[in-house]
Amino acid sequence: MRLLCDKDGDFSLTEFAENDIPKFAILSHRWGVEEVTHNDLLDGTGKSKAGYGKIQFCGEQARRDGLQYFWVDTCCIDKSNAVEYQHAINSMFRWYRDATRCYVYLPDVSRPRSVLTDNTNESWESSFRKSEWFRRGWTLQELIAPASVDFFCKDRELLGNKVSLERHICEVTGIPARALRGSRLSDFTVAERFSWTECRETTYKEDKAYSLLGIFDVYMPLIYGEGKDRALARLREEIDKVSRGSNREDFSVTFSLSDAFDVEHFVAREDELSRIHKALRGDGSRRAVVLQGLGGIGKTQLSIAYAKRHRDDYSAIFWLNIKDEDSVKQSFATLAKQISREHPSAIPVSNQETNQNLDEVVESVKAWLSLPNNTRWLMIYDNYDTPKVSGGTDPAAVDIRKFLPESYQGSVIITTRSSEVRIGHSIQIRKLRNVDDGLEILSTVSGREGLAINPDAVELAKELDGFPLALATAGAYLNQTARSFSDYLRLYKESWARLMETSPELSSYEDRTLYSTWRISFDNVRQRNPLSANLLRLWAYFDNQDLWLELLQHDECDSPEWLRELTKDELSFDGAVRALSNYGLVEVATSSQESTESKGYNIHGCVHSWTIHALNQEWDYDLASLAVKFVGAHVPEETDDQPWTIKRRLLPHAARCSYMFANSLVVDDELADYCHNVGYLYADQGKLVEAERMYQRALQGREKAWGLDHTSTLDTVNNLGNLYKNQGKLDEAERTYQRALQGYEKAWGLDHTSTLGTINNLGTLYKNQGKLDEAERMYQRALQGYEKAWGPEHTSTLDTVNNLGTLYKNQGKLDEAERMYQRALQGREKAWGPEHTSTLGTVNNLGTLYADQGKLDEAERMYQRALQGYEKAWGLDHTSTLDTVNNLGTLYADQGKLDEAERTYQRALQGREKAWGPEHTSTLDTVNNLAALYADQGKLDEAERMYQRALQGREKAWGLDHTSTLDTVNNLGNLYASQGKLDEAERMYQRALQGKKKAWGLDHTSTLSTVNNLGTLYVYQGKLDEAERMYQRALQGYEKAWGLDHTSMLSTVNNLGNLYVDQGKLDLAEQMYQRALQGYEKAIGPDNIITYIPALNIIWGFGYLFELQADITKARIMFAKALCGYEQVFGPEHAKSKTLRDKLHVLDAMVENKAPVEIEEHAENVPTGSAPGINKSPSTSKRHKLFRKLGLRSRT
């Protein structure tokens, strides 16, 4: 053996005979890229290598421990000498065993100099457990062989030793503590020692075997290149030679699971298999695992798959059916015969298996399993579904403890439906999560291939939702018939009971059919708690997901007595649910949203189908009506605490109600009020088609019960008007509102507040139709009526004042709008207080107004006030909070703070997806805004994906021709134009234009916006005459709708100025710019022009115009003014600010008669695109290099 010695800082090598080796230390480490070899040490070149530091560390630590010599594998072995290398490998285990101290160096573990009291040590312990050292093949013997092992971090600080860190080492490696403490390795079975290497890797494949020579105390030659399998085979041969020469008693029994059902179609479950293996891995002492789950979920198949995979880890594996005492005793009799065939003297087997003899057989088998050293068996106790529990009265219940060996050794797997089995480590077996696993079962059992590309097969797999028994049943039926996957899915939904009764039995399932498997559990549940059975039956009339206590607590709905008892308090309800959960029929709804109400429970979709078709073969129309009543009665008021969370939870149950109505499974009688509420729920959640159906059902019921003119009937009529307005069916909305209004006027009078509510709604409708004068008359009438009925400071009065503010803003009457908002704000602050949510709504509106006026700082202050107030009142995720977050995102985008805008939009999007769902129209608004932002940032692919998502969602929610859908179509046109896809852009614009003409008419401002965009597109296409006609048409329409000075109209005036520059009509261009600039000064005030982006764009345009006219002095004044504004809004480092400074340098050079410098303009700097969202590629003409389009991007 060659050892190192430290002599005055230099290391020398000394060779010793095997019988003359002094005390020495030894290093354990992972090899790196620059290790010091034997030759490096001899020729003195090793000091420059990274690995030299480890040699120094080992030498210094050995000296501190009073040891002169030490050994490091990298340089103490001459690997170029094949004979020496073979000898070293075969001696390695002995050298580590004989070392006085072993030092483990862990470069991937850090530890601070002092361990603080704030759990600082947790970080190094975590990295210690994750260290790569524990995953290397050679380090196994380096851990087990030495008596003393010290662990050091990368800073060479001691972390602990094999004793102090024993718990961590055992948990990480799975090696029993007694193996670490020096017990003879021969006390551990071959399979167990092999199991210690499962997670370890070696650089050379053959070393997987060679690194175990010492672990098994065998010797064999090294043949690199033979491969891992051949090397392991030779290793096993050597192990077998040693084993045959030992006198140790053999307890092995040939592997057989003849009485167990064969696993024909086991797939996936790798995580569960790994968890079972980890839980059962140990030192031979008792390890037990309980596989608990719903009948048919695949517990038996999982246990058998585990036994087959790990058969070599055990000396014997036995399967027992413990569904009752007779079955388990018969299983023990089978076990006795298996054992006796290979160990004839072990168990006396009687020829007559009477009950008394069976009891003796059970005891004999248990005694054999308890013999010393017989520790490597595995017992699988299957179908333990009726466990004996404390206080239980079921005579058929089984006490498994009577059938477990007395000695605390061996491994046990128990499968059960019951959650009351408390033996060992419990593993919950749930449905298969990956649809591909379901397709694999369908394919294997049906014998059909290519299922992954068969949409009907995928749909069937999704419907069966990862439930193995249901998937196997479907596969068996399809295997024996010519039916298609779509046929089976149709039969499954329409004729479930008959389909299940006629499906073939499955040999691999104890209960054979879906139809019967849960009946066993249900009968047990009903015996223990009849309320539980009734609850499961009631569940058929609700959705299978998230059923919770408060939803069922509506005594006003004439609940039956048993339901009143079930829901009288939490304890009664929890007791019923626990009985169901005990058999795996129910589980806690992990996806339940945070709510002020209690957490909900789920049942699997296949179980739900069974409750519908098997438990409720006689459909109970009373229970169906009761479910509708519960859902309708539970729709919250807006003043309730966190109403949005309840609404989201109610939606699936509302969908179940809609299904029952659509299939005549519920009678409408006396349900009109509840249908009205469900309609309101759907409308609030953006489900407008479903809302219309419910409102129509409610309307018909109320007309039948109360008459056409009853006020309750009119309430539904009014809500239908709101719905039609939101659907963009404005004519229907107007007719419906008029009916409600006339009815209210007749029933209540002209000045009744209900009448005024519909008048207010008509005002909003007219505003949306662009009939702004009619809208104003409606709002004024509502306002005067409210002032008369309630007074000028009543909150209902202030609501209409707030609406008038919004109308005035849309009319461009910004001063009047501000006065209305201020009145509403002051009144609400007085009535509600400054932090009330209604007050904050007006604060938010003022922020929007200030943003339109270019008062961006004031706008931000308003938004921040509203946001902070909403967060305090509603929380971070309330929809009103998120509305303001969305508005802030738009403001940041307008300010050029694009990163802040993106973060803010993302917060709004995530919150709305959580509150409303990914397809709600409010969510899609933010998706649309993000698309516009990405376009601003030049992320055009992301922008297109967002616009497409918004478009598809709005088409689904609103329809192809809804105006909100058309807005996104218009925005896609903007994007395509900025991408240079001009033909696609024109198609989008034409679609938007045709749809808006149909919905709004030719003269509506939204229609004119698309006309304006088409004008800009024609400019890009070089069709300047067509562009001028479009701009003129848009301008004339805006003037008619808004008047001459409306700010939105001024953008088209600006566009005309840009066009005239392109056409060389510079005088006309100047007139347009002057008109636009004067209009902005009049609308928002001359002091705000400098921070109002549309106005700054015009000032910039003036600079270019004057430069074209060779009026450099005026051009410089305009550019300087624009620069001042952009620096205030965007900051001096923004691309636009930099471009303007460059431009001013060029003009200064021209004034000083210096040679002009060609300026390379920043890609995103010049304001581009007169239409919302359009960025124009630079033209090749000199004029277009000097002048680019100006404008704004629109957002929702």
Stockholm file with secondary structure:
# STOCKHOLM 1.0

chainA/1-1196         MRLLCDKDGDFSLTEFAENDIPKFAILSHRWGVEEVTHNDLLDGTGKSKAGYGKIQFCGEQARRDGLQYFWVDTCCIDKSNAVEYQHAINSMFRWYRDATRCYVYLPDVSRPRSVLTDNTNESWESSFRKSEWFRRGWTLQELIAPASVDFFCKDRELLGNKVSLERHICEVTGIPARALRGSRLSDFTVAERFSWTECRETTYKEDKAYSLLGIFDVYMPLIYGEGKDRALARLREEIDKVSRGSNREDFSVTFSLSDAFDVEHFVAREDELSRIHKALRGDGSRRAVVLQGLGGIGKTQLSIAYAKRHRDDYSAIFWLNIKDEDSVKQSFATLAKQISREHPSAIPVSNQETNQNLDEVVESVKAWLSLPNNTRWLMIYDNYDTPKVSGGTDPAAVDIRKFLPESYQGSVIITTRSSEVRIGHSIQIRKLRNVDDGLEILSTVSGREGLAINPDAVELAKELDGFPLALATAGAYLNQTARSFSDYLRLYKESWARLMETSPELSSYEDRTLYSTWRISFDNVRQRNPLSANLLRLWAYFDNQDLWLELLQHDECDSPEWLRELTKDELSFDGAVRALSNYGLVEVATSSQESTESKGYNIHGCVHSWTIHALNQEWDYDLASLAVKFVGAHVPEETDDQPWTIKRRLLPHAARCSYMFANSLVVDDELADYCHNVGYLYADQGKLVEAERMYQRALQGREKAWGLDHTSTLDTVNNLGNLYKNQGKLDEAERTYQRALQGYEKAWGLDHTSTLGTINNLGTLYKNQGKLDEAERMYQRALQGYEKAWGPEHTSTLDTVNNLGTLYKNQGKLDEAERMYQRALQGREKAWGPEHTSTLGTVNNLGTLYADQGKLDEAERMYQRALQGYEKAWGLDHTSTLDTVNNLGTLYADQGKLDEAERTYQRALQGREKAWGPEHTSTLDTVNNLAALYADQGKLDEAERMYQRALQGREKAWGLDHTSTLDTVNNLGNLYASQGKLDEAERMYQRALQGKKKAWGLDHTSTLSTVNNLGTLYVYQGKLDEAERMYQRALQGYEKAWGLDHTSMLSTVNNLGNLYVDQGKLDLAEQMYQRALQGYEKAIGPDNIITYIPALNIIWGFGYLFELQADITKARIMFAKALCGYEQVFGPEHAKSKTLRDKLHVLDAMVENKAPVEIEEHAENVPTGSAPGINKSPSTSKRHKLFRKLGLRSRT
#=GR chainA/1-1196 SS CEEEEEETTEEEEEECCGGGCCCEEEEECCCCSSCCCHHHHHHTCGGGSTTHHHHHHHHHHHHHTTCSEEECHHHHSCTTCHHHHHHHHHHHHHHHHHCSEEEEECTTCCCCSSCCSSSTHHHHHHHHHTCGGGGBSTHHHHHHSCSCEEEECTTCCEEEETTTTHHHHHHHHCCCHHHHTTCCGGGSCHHHHHHTTTTCBCSSTTHHHHTTHHHHTCCCCCCTTSCHHHHHHHHHHHHHHHHHTCCCCCCCCCCCCTTSCCCSSCCCCHHHHHHHHHHHCSSSBCEEEEEECCTTSSHHHHHHHHHHHTGGGCSEEEEEECSSHHHHHHHHHHHHHHHHHHSTTTSCCCSSCCHHHHHHHHHHHHHHHTSTTCCCEEEEEECCCSBCCTTCCCTTCBCGGGGSCSSSBSEEEEEESCTTCCSSEEEECCCCCCHHHHHHHHHHHHTCCCGGGCHHHHHHHHHHTTCHHHHHHHHHHHHHSCCCHHHHHHHHHHSHHHHHHHSCCCTTSSSCCHHHHHHHHHHHHHHHCHHHHHHHHHGGGSCSSCBCGGGGCCGGGCCCHHHHHHTSSHHHHHHHHHHHHHTTSCEECTTCCCCSSCCCEECCHHHHHHIIIIITSSCCHHHHHHHHHHHHHTCCCTTSSSHHHHHHHHHHHHHHHHHHHHTTCSCCTTCHHHHHHHHHHHHHTTCHHHHHHHHHHHHHHHHHHHCTTCHHHHHHHHHHHHHHHHHTCHHHHHHHHHHHHHHHHHHHCTTCHHHHHHHHHHHHHHHHHTCHHHHHHHHHHHHHHHHHHTCTTSHHHHHHHHHHHHHHHHTTCHHHHHHHHHHHHHHHHHHHCTTSHHHHHHHHHHHHHHHHTTCHHHHHHHHHHHHHHHHHHTCTTCHHHHHHHHHHHHHHHHTTCHHHHHHHHHHHHHHHHHHTCTTSHHHHHHHHHHHHHHHHTTCHHHHHHHHHHHHHHHHHHHCTTCHHHHHHHHHHHHHHHHTTCHHHHHHHHHHHHHHHHHHTCTTCHHHHHHHHHHHHHHHHTTCHHHHHHHHHHHHHHHHHHHCTTCHHHHHHHHHHHHHHHHHTCHHHHHHHHHHHHHHHHHHHCTTTGGGCHHHHHHHHHHHHHHHHTTCHHHHHHHHHHHHHHHHHHHCTTSHHHHHHHHHHHHHHHHHTTCCCCCCCCCTTTSCCCSSTTCCCCCCSSHHHHHCCCCCCCCCC
#=GC SS_cons          CEEEEEETTEEEEEECCGGGCCCEEEEECCCCSSCCCHHHHHHTCGGGSTTHHHHHHHHHHHHHTTCSEEECHHHHSCTTCHHHHHHHHHHHHHHHHHCSEEEEECTTCCCCSSCCSSSTHHHHHHHHHTCGGGGBSTHHHHHHSCSCEEEECTTCCEEEETTTTHHHHHHHHCCCHHHHTTCCGGGSCHHHHHHTTTTCBCSSTTHHHHTTHHHHTCCCCCCTTSCHHHHHHHHHHHHHHHHHTCCCCCCCCCCCCTTSCCCSSCCCCHHHHHHHHHHHCSSSBCEEEEEECCTTSSHHHHHHHHHHHTGGGCSEEEEEECSSHHHHHHHHHHHHHHHHHHSTTTSCCCSSCCHHHHHHHHHHHHHHHTSTTCCCEEEEEECCCSBCCTTCCCTTCBCGGGGSCSSSBSEEEEEESCTTCCSSEEEECCCCCCHHHHHHHHHHHHTCCCGGGCHHHHHHHHHHTTCHHHHHHHHHHHHHSCCCHHHHHHHHHHSHHHHHHHSCCCTTSSSCCHHHHHHHHHHHHHHHCHHHHHHHHHGGGSCSSCBCGGGGCCGGGCCCHHHHHHTSSHHHHHHHHHHHHHTTSCEECTTCCCCSSCCCEECCHHHHHHIIIIITSSCCHHHHHHHHHHHHHTCCCTTSSSHHHHHHHHHHHHHHHHHHHHTTCSCCTTCHHHHHHHHHHHHHTTCHHHHHHHHHHHHHHHHHHHCTTCHHHHHHHHHHHHHHHHHTCHHHHHHHHHHHHHHHHHHHCTTCHHHHHHHHHHHHHHHHHTCHHHHHHHHHHHHHHHHHHTCTTSHHHHHHHHHHHHHHHHTTCHHHHHHHHHHHHHHHHHHHCTTSHHHHHHHHHHHHHHHHTTCHHHHHHHHHHHHHHHHHHTCTTCHHHHHHHHHHHHHHHHTTCHHHHHHHHHHHHHHHHHHTCTTSHHHHHHHHHHHHHHHHTTCHHHHHHHHHHHHHHHHHHHCTTCHHHHHHHHHHHHHHHHTTCHHHHHHHHHHHHHHHHHHTCTTCHHHHHHHHHHHHHHHHTTCHHHHHHHHHHHHHHHHHHHCTTCHHHHHHHHHHHHHHHHHTCHHHHHHHHHHHHHHHHHHHCTTTGGGCHHHHHHHHHHHHHHHHTTCHHHHHHHHHHHHHHHHHHHCTTSHHHHHHHHHHHHHHHHHTTCCCCCCCCCTTTSCCCSSTTCCCCCCSSHHHHHCCCCCCCCCC
//
